[in-house]
Amino acid sequence: MLSVFLALGLWAILSWTGVISANALPGPWPVARTLLKDLGTVDLWSGIWATSWAWAAGLAAALMVAVPLGALIGLSRTTYRVARLTIEFLRTIPIVAALPVLVIVYGVGQQLTILLVALTAVWPLLIQVTYGFRDIDPVIKETAKVYGFSRTRRFFRVLLPVTLPSLATALKLSGLIGLAAAIATSLVVGGPGLGNVIAVASDNDQVASMYAAIVIGGIMGLLVSGGLTIVEHQLLRWHTSHRPVQV
């Protein structure tokens, strides 16, 4: 909380002393008043909903691809050797480099935003899941076999739970990166979303509304981070890192 107050204080000082023109950086109170006013408009809520939906759908798609593919690569030495260089190559390609092609193929809209969120979020998830499965202690695998677990039961009851800490860490990172991608897509190429709200306000010289929408984006980031932290805690209640410390 202290860092928030310090940031607000610095913002107010920069604006009120004229170090940065009030036309370029309105003070916190003008932005707060505009934010309260804009919260009563349909456009802002439509942008928030469009970004939230694209983020959720894109992250879900990334999970559905990364978890089974990461398990396949991580559990097979042969598959890992074949796929490792391909994954390392593809993950280094900036998504913005493919943006013109994707706009031509998918057009401007929610489908494009969802795809970009998925493409951005999938790599941290895939890499963490892959290494999570590769790092499983062989003793754990052999013990499950000794107890007569079928392959399906071994995967869901033993192997997957062991990789959950890696998956939870990647999920938080991918969630925040995916949200940034959702906002940036509508900001750069247009289409429904909070980024488009920011762009329209900037084009119309509504600077306070622009900053108000940026603040909303920051609040959404905090909600995503907090929400995924709760999900992590629920998934890993059994893990030693999430158990109450016994004194």
KEVOZA-883812 format. One record per residue (C-alpha): x, y, z; residue number from 1. Coordinates in Angstrom, 3 decimals. Layout:
<nodes>
@c1: X&c2: Y&c3: Z&nr: NUM
...
</nodes>
This chain:
<nodes>
@c1: 0.000&c2: 0.000&c3: 0.000&nr: 1
@c1: 2.855&c2: 2.380&c3: 0.769&nr: 2
@c1: 4.145&c2: 2.063&c3: -2.784&nr: 3
@c1: 0.679&c2: 2.982&c3: -4.105&nr: 4
@c1: 0.576&c2: 6.173&c3: -2.005&nr: 5
@c1: 4.115&c2: 7.052&c3: -3.056&nr: 6
@c1: 3.220&c2: 6.594&c3: -6.723&nr: 7
@c1: 0.081&c2: 8.733&c3: -6.331&nr: 8
@c1: 2.100&c2: 11.405&c3: -4.522&nr: 9
@c1: 4.724&c2: 11.484&c3: -7.268&nr: 10
@c1: 1.980&c2: 11.622&c3: -9.890&nr: 11
@c1: 0.335&c2: 14.583&c3: -8.119&nr: 12
@c1: 3.648&c2: 16.431&c3: -7.746&nr: 13
@c1: 4.572&c2: 15.986&c3: -11.417&nr: 14
@c1: 1.167&c2: 17.269&c3: -12.495&nr: 15
@c1: 0.691&c2: 20.147&c3: -10.061&nr: 16
@c1: 4.225&c2: 21.545&c3: -10.343&nr: 17
@c1: 3.981&c2: 21.607&c3: -14.128&nr: 18
@c1: 7.030&c2: 19.377&c3: -14.613&nr: 19
@c1: 4.718&c2: 17.504&c3: -16.985&nr: 20
@c1: 1.939&c2: 19.513&c3: -18.604&nr: 21
@c1: -1.529&c2: 18.915&c3: -17.161&nr: 22
@c1: -2.697&c2: 18.428&c3: -20.749&nr: 23
@c1: -0.371&c2: 15.431&c3: -21.018&nr: 24
@c1: -0.723&c2: 14.178&c3: -17.437&nr: 25
@c1: -3.812&c2: 15.306&c3: -15.497&nr: 26
@c1: -3.588&c2: 15.031&c3: -11.724&nr: 27
@c1: -4.947&c2: 12.049&c3: -9.791&nr: 28
@c1: -8.157&c2: 13.793&c3: -8.751&nr: 29
@c1: -9.245&c2: 14.844&c3: -12.273&nr: 30
@c1: -8.568&c2: 11.292&c3: -13.470&nr: 31
@c1: -10.465&c2: 9.836&c3: -10.490&nr: 32
@c1: -13.480&c2: 12.067&c3: -11.213&nr: 33
@c1: -13.408&c2: 11.095&c3: -14.868&nr: 34
@c1: -13.101&c2: 7.427&c3: -13.930&nr: 35
@c1: -16.212&c2: 7.604&c3: -11.753&nr: 36
@c1: -18.065&c2: 9.350&c3: -14.567&nr: 37
@c1: -16.902&c2: 6.867&c3: -17.223&nr: 38
@c1: -17.952&c2: 3.925&c3: -15.059&nr: 39
@c1: -21.497&c2: 5.002&c3: -15.811&nr: 40
@c1: -21.006&c2: 4.604&c3: -19.564&nr: 41
@c1: -21.724&c2: 1.563&c3: -21.695&nr: 42
@c1: -18.562&c2: 1.941&c3: -23.782&nr: 43
@c1: -16.191&c2: 1.411&c3: -20.866&nr: 44
@c1: -18.032&c2: -1.637&c3: -19.543&nr: 45
@c1: -18.264&c2: -3.096&c3: -23.041&nr: 46
@c1: -14.500&c2: -2.705&c3: -23.389&nr: 47
@c1: -13.889&c2: -4.321&c3: -19.985&nr: 48
@c1: -16.175&c2: -7.244&c3: -20.835&nr: 49
@c1: -14.654&c2: -7.786&c3: -24.289&nr: 50
@c1: -11.116&c2: -7.814&c3: -22.864&nr: 51
@c1: -12.100&c2: -10.082&c3: -19.959&nr: 52
@c1: -13.826&c2: -12.574&c3: -22.268&nr: 53
@c1: -10.948&c2: -12.657&c3: -24.765&nr: 54
@c1: -8.463&c2: -13.111&c3: -21.902&nr: 55
@c1: -10.405&c2: -15.966&c3: -20.290&nr: 56
@c1: -11.017&c2: -17.765&c3: -23.593&nr: 57
@c1: -7.401&c2: -17.342&c3: -24.740&nr: 58
@c1: -5.966&c2: -18.540&c3: -21.430&nr: 59
@c1: -8.295&c2: -21.560&c3: -21.410&nr: 60
@c1: -7.185&c2: -22.429&c3: -24.952&nr: 61
@c1: -3.532&c2: -22.097&c3: -23.943&nr: 62
@c1: -4.114&c2: -24.448&c3: -21.002&nr: 63
@c1: -5.861&c2: -27.028&c3: -23.164&nr: 64
@c1: -2.871&c2: -27.053&c3: -25.524&nr: 65
@c1: -0.001&c2: -26.673&c3: -23.051&nr: 66
@c1: -0.923&c2: -29.279&c3: -20.435&nr: 67
@c1: -1.372&c2: -32.361&c3: -22.671&nr: 68
@c1: 1.409&c2: -31.310&c3: -25.054&nr: 69
@c1: 3.773&c2: -30.523&c3: -22.174&nr: 70
@c1: 2.979&c2: -33.897&c3: -20.600&nr: 71
@c1: 3.631&c2: -35.696&c3: -23.901&nr: 72
@c1: 6.961&c2: -33.940&c3: -24.399&nr: 73
@c1: 8.050&c2: -34.125&c3: -20.777&nr: 74
@c1: 7.310&c2: -37.807&c3: -20.259&nr: 75
@c1: 9.012&c2: -39.030&c3: -23.438&nr: 76
@c1: 12.742&c2: -38.577&c3: -23.952&nr: 77
@c1: 12.418&c2: -39.120&c3: -27.693&nr: 78
@c1: 9.623&c2: -36.570&c3: -28.057&nr: 79
@c1: 11.559&c2: -34.089&c3: -25.943&nr: 80
@c1: 14.658&c2: -34.389&c3: -28.144&nr: 81
@c1: 12.583&c2: -33.927&c3: -31.297&nr: 82
@c1: 10.449&c2: -31.045&c3: -30.017&nr: 83
@c1: 12.948&c2: -29.066&c3: -27.913&nr: 84
@c1: 14.605&c2: -27.088&c3: -30.703&nr: 85
@c1: 11.279&c2: -26.427&c3: -32.421&nr: 86
@c1: 9.776&c2: -25.027&c3: -29.217&nr: 87
@c1: 12.841&c2: -22.874&c3: -28.509&nr: 88
@c1: 12.705&c2: -21.494&c3: -32.057&nr: 89
@c1: 8.977&c2: -20.744&c3: -32.085&nr: 90
@c1: 8.910&c2: -19.109&c3: -28.659&nr: 91
@c1: 11.526&c2: -16.544&c3: -29.756&nr: 92
@c1: 9.366&c2: -15.273&c3: -32.627&nr: 93
@c1: 7.645&c2: -12.029&c3: -31.487&nr: 94
@c1: 3.882&c2: -12.290&c3: -31.785&nr: 95
@c1: 3.783&c2: -8.784&c3: -33.292&nr: 96
@c1: 5.787&c2: -10.126&c3: -36.245&nr: 97
@c1: 2.875&c2: -12.405&c3: -37.121&nr: 98
@c1: 0.230&c2: -9.755&c3: -36.432&nr: 99
@c1: -0.166&c2: -8.501&c3: -40.046&nr: 100
@c1: -0.721&c2: -12.061&c3: -41.298&nr: 101
@c1: -3.147&c2: -12.850&c3: -38.482&nr: 102
@c1: -5.138&c2: -9.671&c3: -39.196&nr: 103
@c1: -5.485&c2: -10.716&c3: -42.846&nr: 104
@c1: -6.561&c2: -14.245&c3: -41.910&nr: 105
@c1: -8.833&c2: -13.531&c3: -38.939&nr: 106
@c1: -9.735&c2: -9.873&c3: -39.369&nr: 107
@c1: -10.121&c2: -7.417&c3: -36.507&nr: 108
@c1: -12.273&c2: -8.671&c3: -33.660&nr: 109
@c1: -12.579&c2: -10.988&c3: -30.702&nr: 110
@c1: -11.294&c2: -14.020&c3: -32.602&nr: 111
@c1: -7.988&c2: -12.282&c3: -33.285&nr: 112
@c1: -7.657&c2: -11.122&c3: -29.669&nr: 113
@c1: -8.373&c2: -14.585&c3: -28.286&nr: 114
@c1: -5.803&c2: -16.112&c3: -30.651&nr: 115
@c1: -3.119&c2: -13.606&c3: -29.642&nr: 116
@c1: -3.818&c2: -14.158&c3: -25.936&nr: 117
@c1: -3.518&c2: -17.915&c3: -26.473&nr: 118
@c1: -0.294&c2: -17.615&c3: -28.476&nr: 119
@c1: 1.226&c2: -15.309&c3: -25.871&nr: 120
@c1: 0.164&c2: -17.355&c3: -22.843&nr: 121
@c1: 0.917&c2: -20.833&c3: -24.179&nr: 122
@c1: 4.727&c2: -20.660&c3: -24.090&nr: 123
@c1: 5.304&c2: -20.124&c3: -20.339&nr: 124
@c1: 2.717&c2: -22.817&c3: -19.639&nr: 125
@c1: 4.148&c2: -25.296&c3: -22.135&nr: 126
@c1: 7.733&c2: -24.856&c3: -20.982&nr: 127
@c1: 6.913&c2: -25.077&c3: -17.269&nr: 128
@c1: 4.670&c2: -28.114&c3: -17.723&nr: 129
@c1: 7.285&c2: -29.835&c3: -19.872&nr: 130
@c1: 10.053&c2: -29.347&c3: -17.323&nr: 131
@c1: 7.662&c2: -30.159&c3: -14.504&nr: 132
@c1: 7.058&c2: -33.609&c3: -15.967&nr: 133
@c1: 10.731&c2: -34.100&c3: -16.848&nr: 134
@c1: 11.803&c2: -33.319&c3: -13.276&nr: 135
@c1: 9.537&c2: -35.920&c3: -11.649&nr: 136
@c1: 11.580&c2: -38.236&c3: -9.456&nr: 137
@c1: 11.809&c2: -41.673&c3: -11.140&nr: 138
@c1: 11.149&c2: -43.249&c3: -7.733&nr: 139
@c1: 7.659&c2: -41.691&c3: -7.753&nr: 140
@c1: 6.932&c2: -43.221&c3: -11.167&nr: 141
@c1: 8.207&c2: -46.644&c3: -10.145&nr: 142
@c1: 6.270&c2: -46.576&c3: -6.872&nr: 143
@c1: 3.030&c2: -45.894&c3: -8.748&nr: 144
@c1: 3.757&c2: -48.842&c3: -11.045&nr: 145
@c1: 4.503&c2: -51.116&c3: -8.090&nr: 146
@c1: 1.107&c2: -50.275&c3: -6.596&nr: 147
@c1: -0.521&c2: -51.375&c3: -9.838&nr: 148
@c1: -1.834&c2: -47.998&c3: -10.991&nr: 149
@c1: -2.980&c2: -47.926&c3: -14.605&nr: 150
@c1: -1.394&c2: -45.346&c3: -16.920&nr: 151
@c1: -4.444&c2: -43.103&c3: -16.697&nr: 152
@c1: -4.567&c2: -43.325&c3: -12.923&nr: 153
@c1: -0.817&c2: -42.742&c3: -12.636&nr: 154
@c1: -1.124&c2: -39.616&c3: -14.738&nr: 155
@c1: -4.076&c2: -38.022&c3: -12.939&nr: 156
@c1: -3.400&c2: -39.254&c3: -9.397&nr: 157
@c1: 0.409&c2: -39.086&c3: -9.252&nr: 158
@c1: 2.215&c2: -37.353&c3: -12.130&nr: 159
@c1: -0.091&c2: -34.391&c3: -12.747&nr: 160
@c1: -0.339&c2: -33.390&c3: -9.052&nr: 161
@c1: 3.464&c2: -33.420&c3: -8.801&nr: 162
@c1: 3.699&c2: -30.892&c3: -11.651&nr: 163
@c1: 1.002&c2: -28.577&c3: -10.249&nr: 164
@c1: 3.483&c2: -26.195&c3: -8.534&nr: 165
@c1: 5.185&c2: -25.562&c3: -11.887&nr: 166
@c1: 1.821&c2: -25.192&c3: -13.623&nr: 167
@c1: 0.512&c2: -22.764&c3: -10.984&nr: 168
@c1: 3.603&c2: -20.557&c3: -11.296&nr: 169
@c1: 3.306&c2: -20.477&c3: -15.082&nr: 170
@c1: -0.430&c2: -19.820&c3: -14.889&nr: 171
@c1: 0.076&c2: -16.583&c3: -12.958&nr: 172
@c1: 2.724&c2: -15.417&c3: -15.409&nr: 173
@c1: 0.666&c2: -16.403&c3: -18.455&nr: 174
@c1: -2.448&c2: -14.806&c3: -16.998&nr: 175
@c1: -0.795&c2: -11.401&c3: -16.673&nr: 176
@c1: 0.963&c2: -11.647&c3: -20.048&nr: 177
@c1: -2.311&c2: -12.711&c3: -21.653&nr: 178
@c1: -4.171&c2: -9.746&c3: -20.158&nr: 179
@c1: -1.528&c2: -7.368&c3: -21.502&nr: 180
@c1: -1.860&c2: -9.014&c3: -24.926&nr: 181
@c1: -5.664&c2: -8.671&c3: -24.854&nr: 182
@c1: -5.463&c2: -4.954&c3: -24.064&nr: 183
@c1: -2.617&c2: -4.307&c3: -26.505&nr: 184
@c1: -4.355&c2: -6.066&c3: -29.397&nr: 185
@c1: -7.446&c2: -3.861&c3: -29.303&nr: 186
@c1: -5.209&c2: -0.829&c3: -28.730&nr: 187
@c1: -3.007&c2: -1.494&c3: -31.771&nr: 188
@c1: -5.369&c2: -3.030&c3: -34.333&nr: 189
@c1: -8.751&c2: -1.946&c3: -32.981&nr: 190
@c1: -11.765&c2: -4.104&c3: -32.298&nr: 191
@c1: -13.699&c2: -4.426&c3: -29.045&nr: 192
@c1: -11.707&c2: -4.173&c3: -25.840&nr: 193
@c1: -10.263&c2: -1.867&c3: -23.217&nr: 194
@c1: -7.357&c2: -1.002&c3: -25.512&nr: 195
@c1: -9.794&c2: 0.400&c3: -28.045&nr: 196
@c1: -11.349&c2: 2.547&c3: -25.314&nr: 197
@c1: -7.873&c2: 3.936&c3: -24.570&nr: 198
@c1: -7.193&c2: 4.554&c3: -28.273&nr: 199
@c1: -10.513&c2: 6.319&c3: -28.893&nr: 200
@c1: -10.011&c2: 8.575&c3: -25.863&nr: 201
@c1: -6.493&c2: 9.438&c3: -27.059&nr: 202
@c1: -7.674&c2: 10.188&c3: -30.609&nr: 203
@c1: -10.384&c2: 12.500&c3: -29.255&nr: 204
@c1: -7.966&c2: 14.317&c3: -26.888&nr: 205
@c1: -9.868&c2: 13.004&c3: -23.867&nr: 206
@c1: -6.695&c2: 12.630&c3: -21.849&nr: 207
@c1: -8.365&c2: 12.113&c3: -18.474&nr: 208
@c1: -10.570&c2: 9.368&c3: -19.911&nr: 209
@c1: -7.506&c2: 7.753&c3: -21.452&nr: 210
@c1: -5.734&c2: 7.618&c3: -18.100&nr: 211
@c1: -8.922&c2: 6.434&c3: -16.407&nr: 212
@c1: -9.059&c2: 3.467&c3: -18.807&nr: 213
@c1: -5.356&c2: 2.778&c3: -18.161&nr: 214
@c1: -6.082&c2: 2.722&c3: -14.419&nr: 215
@c1: -8.887&c2: 0.214&c3: -15.097&nr: 216
@c1: -6.347&c2: -1.953&c3: -16.917&nr: 217
@c1: -4.087&c2: -1.835&c3: -13.868&nr: 218
@c1: -6.976&c2: -2.807&c3: -11.591&nr: 219
@c1: -7.798&c2: -5.721&c3: -13.894&nr: 220
@c1: -4.177&c2: -6.847&c3: -13.629&nr: 221
@c1: -4.384&c2: -6.799&c3: -9.835&nr: 222
@c1: -7.623&c2: -8.801&c3: -9.940&nr: 223
@c1: -6.089&c2: -11.368&c3: -12.289&nr: 224
@c1: -2.998&c2: -11.717&c3: -10.096&nr: 225
@c1: -5.065&c2: -12.016&c3: -6.916&nr: 226
@c1: -7.551&c2: -14.427&c3: -8.478&nr: 227
@c1: -4.845&c2: -16.731&c3: -9.826&nr: 228
@c1: -3.088&c2: -16.648&c3: -6.461&nr: 229
@c1: -6.315&c2: -17.911&c3: -4.872&nr: 230
@c1: -6.559&c2: -20.633&c3: -7.535&nr: 231
@c1: -2.950&c2: -21.609&c3: -6.822&nr: 232
@c1: -3.653&c2: -21.842&c3: -3.102&nr: 233
@c1: -6.706&c2: -24.023&c3: -3.689&nr: 234
@c1: -4.841&c2: -26.354&c3: -6.048&nr: 235
@c1: -1.843&c2: -26.674&c3: -3.745&nr: 236
@c1: -3.447&c2: -26.846&c3: -0.321&nr: 237
@c1: -1.744&c2: -30.215&c3: 0.119&nr: 238
@c1: 1.695&c2: -28.834&c3: -0.792&nr: 239
@c1: 4.188&c2: -27.954&c3: 1.955&nr: 240
@c1: 4.586&c2: -24.399&c3: 0.632&nr: 241
@c1: 0.870&c2: -23.727&c3: 1.272&nr: 242
@c1: 0.445&c2: -25.416&c3: 4.619&nr: 243
@c1: 0.202&c2: -23.288&c3: 7.771&nr: 244
@c1: 3.500&c2: -23.076&c3: 9.594&nr: 245
@c1: 3.421&c2: -25.155&c3: 12.752&nr: 246
@c1: 5.155&c2: -23.463&c3: 15.680&nr: 247
</nodes>
